[in-house]
Amino acid sequence: MKTNLASIERPLRIIIGIAALALGVVFHSWWGALGAVPLLTGLINWCPAYALFGVSTCKIKTNSV
C-alpha cells in the first residue's frame, strides 16, 4: 500500500487521535471511538479516504512494505 500522508500530517493525526481517545476515556463519551481513526491512519501512514478519492499529500512517491 502506498504512503499518502505528508510528513507533517502523520504526527498531527497521531496527536489528535490520542487527544480524542483521552477525551473519550475522561468523559466516557464516543470521542474515544472517533479518535481511533486518526490514530490508526497516522500509525500506518495511509488514509483510506485519501486512497478512495485519489488524494495524496505525500511529496515523495514511495511504496510501503
DRENTORKOL-3810 file (N, C-alpha, C; in nm, 4 decimals):
REM DRENTORKOL-3810
@n.u->0.0841; n.v->-0.1164; n.w->0.0000; ca.u->0.0000; ca.v->0.0000; ca.w->0.0000; c.u->0.0891; c.v->0.1233; c.w->0.0000
@n.u->0.0504; n.v->0.2228; n.w->-0.0780; ca.u->0.1301; ca.v->0.3435; ca.w->-0.0922; c.u->0.1063; c.v->0.4385; c.w->0.0249
@n.u->0.2124; n.v->0.5077; n.w->0.0630; ca.u->0.2003; ca.v->0.6135; ca.w->0.1627; c.u->0.1306; c.v->0.7320; c.w->0.0987
@n.u->0.0297; n.v->0.7871; n.w->0.1654; ca.u->-0.0382; ca.v->0.9027; ca.w->0.1086; c.u->-0.0546; c.v->1.0176; c.w->0.2080
@n.u->0.0250; n.v->1.0176; n.w->0.3147; ca.u->0.0227; ca.v->1.1251; ca.w->0.4125; c.u->0.1538; c.v->1.2018; c.w->0.4106
@n.u->0.1454; n.v->1.3327; n.w->0.4224; ca.u->0.2652; ca.v->1.4170; ca.w->0.4286; c.u->0.3369; c.v->1.3940; c.w->0.5612
@n.u->0.4640; n.v->1.4301; n.w->0.5642; ca.u->0.5443; ca.v->1.4065; ca.w->0.6843; c.u->0.4922; c.v->1.4842; c.w->0.8047
@n.u->0.4338; n.v->1.6009; n.w->0.7850; ca.u->0.3791; ca.v->1.6783; ca.w->0.8965; c.u->0.2410; c.v->1.6274; c.w->0.9376
@n.u->0.1697; n.v->1.5685; n.w->0.8448; ca.u->0.0339; ca.v->1.5225; ca.w->0.8722; c.u->0.0314; c.v->1.3994; c.w->0.9633
@n.u->0.1306; n.v->1.3151; n.w->0.9515; ca.u->0.1337; ca.v->1.1917; ca.w->1.0309; c.u->0.1373; c.v->1.2192; c.w->1.1812
@n.u->0.2337; n.v->1.2991; n.w->1.2322; ca.u->0.2327; ca.v->1.3238; ca.w->1.3768; c.u->0.1096; c.v->1.4014; c.w->1.4239
@n.u->0.0554; n.v->1.4884; n.w->1.3391; ca.u->-0.0659; ca.v->1.5610; ca.w->1.3762; c.u->-0.1830; c.v->1.4656; c.w->1.3941
@n.u->-0.1959; n.v->1.3694; n.w->1.3061; ca.u->-0.3043; ca.v->1.2702; ca.w->1.3189; c.u->-0.2869; c.v->1.1873; c.w->1.4453
@n.u->-0.1636; n.v->1.1508; n.w->1.4756; ca.u->-0.1379; ca.v->1.0715; ca.w->1.5963; c.u->-0.1732; c.v->1.1519; c.w->1.7209
@n.u->-0.1330; n.v->1.2786; n.w->1.7259; ca.u->-0.1625; ca.v->1.3639; ca.w->1.8411; c.u->-0.3132; c.v->1.3851; c.w->1.8564
@n.u->-0.3805; n.v->1.4138; n.w->1.7461; ca.u->-0.5255; ca.v->1.4343; ca.w->1.7505; c.u->-0.5965; c.v->1.3060; c.w->1.7933
@n.u->-0.5507; n.v->1.1928; n.w->1.7432; ca.u->-0.6110; ca.v->1.0649; ca.w->1.7811; c.u->-0.5944; c.v->1.0346; c.w->1.9284
@n.u->-0.4751; n.v->1.0582; n.w->1.9823; ca.u->-0.4509; ca.v->1.0340; ca.w->2.1249; c.u->-0.5350; c.v->1.1289; c.w->2.2097
@n.u->-0.5430; n.v->1.2552; n.w->2.1671; ca.u->-0.6229; ca.v->1.3536; ca.w->2.2416; c.u->-0.7703; c.v->1.3132; c.w->2.2426
@n.u->-0.8222; n.v->1.2698; n.w->2.1295; ca.u->-0.9626; ca.v->1.2291; ca.w->2.1225; c.u->-0.9873; c.v->1.1036; c.w->2.2056
@n.u->-0.8927; n.v->1.0103; n.w->2.2029; ca.u->-0.9063; ca.v->0.8906; ca.w->2.2867; c.u->-0.9069; c.v->0.9286; c.w->2.4347
@n.u->-0.8203; n.v->1.0220; n.w->2.4727; ca.u->-0.8156; ca.v->1.0671; ca.w->2.6121; c.u->-0.9469; c.v->1.1333; c.w->2.6522
@n.u->-1.0045; n.v->1.2147; n.w->2.5630; ca.u->-1.1344; ca.v->1.2767; ca.w->2.5916; c.u->-1.2423; c.v->1.1709; c.w->2.6109
@n.u->-1.2369; n.v->1.0676; n.w->2.5290; ca.u->-1.3343; ca.v->0.9597; ca.w->2.5418; c.u->-1.3232; c.v->0.8866; c.w->2.6738
@n.u->-1.2004; n.v->0.8664; n.w->2.7205; ca.u->-1.1790; ca.v->0.7975; ca.w->2.8481; c.u->-1.2216; c.v->0.8867; c.w->2.9649
@n.u->-1.1798; n.v->1.0131; n.w->2.9615; ca.u->-1.2088; ca.v->1.1049; ca.w->3.0712; c.u->-1.3584; c.v->1.1326; c.w->3.0840
@n.u->-1.4246; n.v->1.1596; n.w->2.9716; ca.u->-1.5660; ca.v->1.1970; ca.w->2.9751; c.u->-1.6604; c.v->1.0814; c.w->2.9439
@n.u->-1.6072; n.v->0.9621; n.w->2.9275; ca.u->-1.6881; ca.v->0.8433; ca.w->2.8973; c.u->-1.7836; c.v->0.8710; c.w->2.7806
@n.u->-1.7254; n.v->0.9151; n.w->2.6701; ca.u->-1.8064; ca.v->0.9508; ca.w->2.5542; c.u->-1.7572; c.v->0.8777; c.w->2.4293
@n.u->-1.8210; n.v->0.9057; n.w->2.3185; ca.u->-1.7895; ca.v->0.8431; ca.w->2.1907; c.u->-1.6636; c.v->0.9012; c.w->2.1282
@n.u->-1.6050; n.v->1.0050; n.w->2.1853; ca.u->-1.4825; ca.v->1.0640; ca.w->2.1299; c.u->-1.3692; c.v->0.9616; c.w->2.1224
@n.u->-1.3694; n.v->0.8674; n.w->2.2127; ca.u->-1.2669; ca.v->0.7643; ca.w->2.2112; c.u->-1.2703; c.v->0.6822; c.w->2.0838
@n.u->-1.3878; n.v->0.6447; n.w->2.0419; ca.u->-1.4020; ca.v->0.5678; ca.w->1.9179; c.u->-1.3645; c.v->0.6525; c.w->1.7970
@n.u->-1.4024; n.v->0.7776; n.w->1.7990; ca.u->-1.3694; ca.v->0.8677; ca.w->1.6895; c.u->-1.2182; c.v->0.8924; c.w->1.6814
@n.u->-1.1510; n.v->0.8948; n.w->1.7956; ca.u->-1.0069; ca.v->0.9171; ca.w->1.7999; c.u->-0.9262; c.v->0.8018; c.w->1.7438
@n.u->-0.9854; n.v->0.6843; n.w->1.7366; ca.u->-0.9145; ca.v->0.5683; ca.w->1.6839; c.u->-0.8834; c.v->0.5844; c.w->1.5348
@n.u->-0.9671; n.v->0.6560; n.w->1.4622; ca.u->-0.9493; ca.v->0.6711; ca.w->1.3177; c.u->-0.8222; c.v->0.7505; c.w->1.2843
@n.u->-0.8059; n.v->0.8743; n.w->1.3341; ca.u->-0.6828; ca.v->0.9460; ca.w->1.3004; c.u->-0.5584; c.v->0.8799; c.w->1.3605
@n.u->-0.5728; n.v->0.8180; n.w->1.4769; ca.u->-0.4581; ca.v->0.7498; ca.w->1.5367; c.u->-0.4128; c.v->0.6343; c.w->1.4486
@n.u->-0.5047; n.v->0.5530; n.w->1.4039; ca.u->-0.4707; ca.v->0.4386; ca.w->1.3194; c.u->-0.4125; c.v->0.4835; c.w->1.1855
@n.u->-0.4738; n.v->0.5824; n.w->1.1218; ca.u->-0.4227; ca.v->0.6285; ca.w->0.9927; c.u->-0.2857; c.v->0.6929; c.w->1.0082
@n.u->-0.2619; n.v->0.7600; n.w->1.1197; ca.u->-0.1296; ca.v->0.8175; ca.w->1.1442; c.u->-0.0246; c.v->0.7114; c.w->1.1687
@n.u->-0.0610; n.v->0.6063; n.w->1.2388; ca.u->0.0349; ca.v->0.4997; ca.w->1.2684; c.u->0.0726; c.v->0.4191; c.w->1.1441
@n.u->-0.0236; n.v->0.3953; n.w->1.0558; ca.u->0.0083; ca.v->0.3168; ca.w->0.9367; c.u->0.0493; c.v->0.4042; c.w->0.8184
@n.u->0.0402; n.v->0.5376; n.w->0.8356; ca.u->0.0851; ca.v->0.6342; ca.w->0.7345; c.u->0.0074; c.v->0.6209; c.w->0.6032
@n.u->-0.1185; n.v->0.5867; n.w->0.6142; ca.u->-0.2040; ca.v->0.5683; ca.w->0.4970; c.u->-0.3473; c.v->0.6000; c.w->0.5351
@n.u->-0.4149; n.v->0.6782; n.w->0.4533; ca.u->-0.5536; ca.v->0.7157; ca.w->0.4791; c.u->-0.6435; c.v->0.6536; c.w->0.3722
@n.u->-0.7374; n.v->0.5676; n.w->0.4119; ca.u->-0.8248; ca.v->0.5050; ca.w->0.3128; c.u->-0.9150; c.v->0.6057; c.w->0.2417
@n.u->-0.9537; n.v->0.7128; n.w->0.3077; ca.u->-1.0368; ca.v->0.8148; ca.w->0.2413; c.u->-0.9576; c.v->0.8843; c.w->0.1312
@n.u->-0.8308; n.v->0.9137; n.w->0.1567; ca.u->-0.7449; ca.v->0.9729; ca.w->0.0538; c.u->-0.7329; c.v->0.8770; c.w->-0.0649
@n.u->-0.7141; n.v->0.7489; n.w->-0.0359; ca.u->-0.6998; ca.v->0.6496; ca.w->-0.1425; c.u->-0.8290; c.v->0.6389; c.w->-0.2245
@n.u->-0.9423; n.v->0.6459; n.w->-0.1579; ca.u->-1.0714; ca.v->0.6366; ca.w->-0.2259; c.u->-1.0902; c.v->0.7500; c.w->-0.3269
@n.u->-1.0470; n.v->0.8712; n.w->-0.2887; ca.u->-1.0642; ca.v->0.9874; ca.w->-0.3753; c.u->-0.9407; c.v->1.0192; c.w->-0.4589
@n.u->-0.8354; n.v->0.9378; n.w->-0.4475; ca.u->-0.7145; ca.v->0.9581; ca.w->-0.5269; c.u->-0.6300; c.v->1.0761; c.w->-0.4820
@n.u->-0.6389; n.v->1.1124; n.w->-0.3546; ca.u->-0.5643; ca.v->1.2255; ca.w->-0.2999; c.u->-0.4388; c.v->1.1741; c.w->-0.2314
@n.u->-0.3305; n.v->1.2507; n.w->-0.2417; ca.u->-0.2089; ca.v->1.2193; ca.w->-0.1692; c.u->-0.1403; c.v->1.3493; c.w->-0.1318
@n.u->-0.1080; n.v->1.3650; n.w->-0.0032; ca.u->-0.0360; ca.v->1.4832; ca.w->0.0409; c.u->0.1135; c.v->1.4546; c.w->0.0540
@n.u->0.1512; n.v->1.3311; n.w->0.0256; ca.u->0.2916; ca.v->1.2894; ca.w->0.0331; c.u->0.3650; c.v->1.3433; c.w->-0.0891
@n.u->0.4779; n.v->1.4120; n.w->-0.0663; ca.u->0.5542; ca.v->1.4686; ca.w->-0.1762; c.u->0.6359; c.v->1.3621; c.w->-0.2499
@n.u->0.6881; n.v->1.2645; n.w->-0.1760; ca.u->0.7715; ca.v->1.1596; ca.w->-0.2334; c.u->0.6855; c.v->1.0374; c.w->-0.2621
@n.u->0.6922; n.v->0.9867; n.w->-0.3817; ca.u->0.6160; ca.v->0.8676; ca.w->-0.4195; c.u->0.6934; c.v->0.7437; c.w->-0.3772
@n.u->0.6487; n.v->0.6786; n.w->-0.2678; ca.u->0.7130; ca.v->0.5573; ca.w->-0.2195; c.u->0.6090; c.v->0.4500; c.w->-0.1977
@n.u->0.6532; n.v->0.3269; n.w->-0.2025; ca.u->0.5662; ca.v->0.2141; ca.w->-0.1693; c.u->0.5992; c.v->0.1680; c.w->-0.0298
@n.u->0.4984; n.v->0.1409; n.w->0.0464; ca.u->0.5148; ca.v->0.0930; ca.w->0.1818; c.u->0.5276; c.v->-0.0589; c.w->0.1779
@n.u->0.6113; n.v->-0.1134; n.w->0.2635; ca.u->0.6319; ca.v->-0.2585; ca.w->0.2656; c.u->0.5350; c.v->-0.3233; c.w->0.3585
END
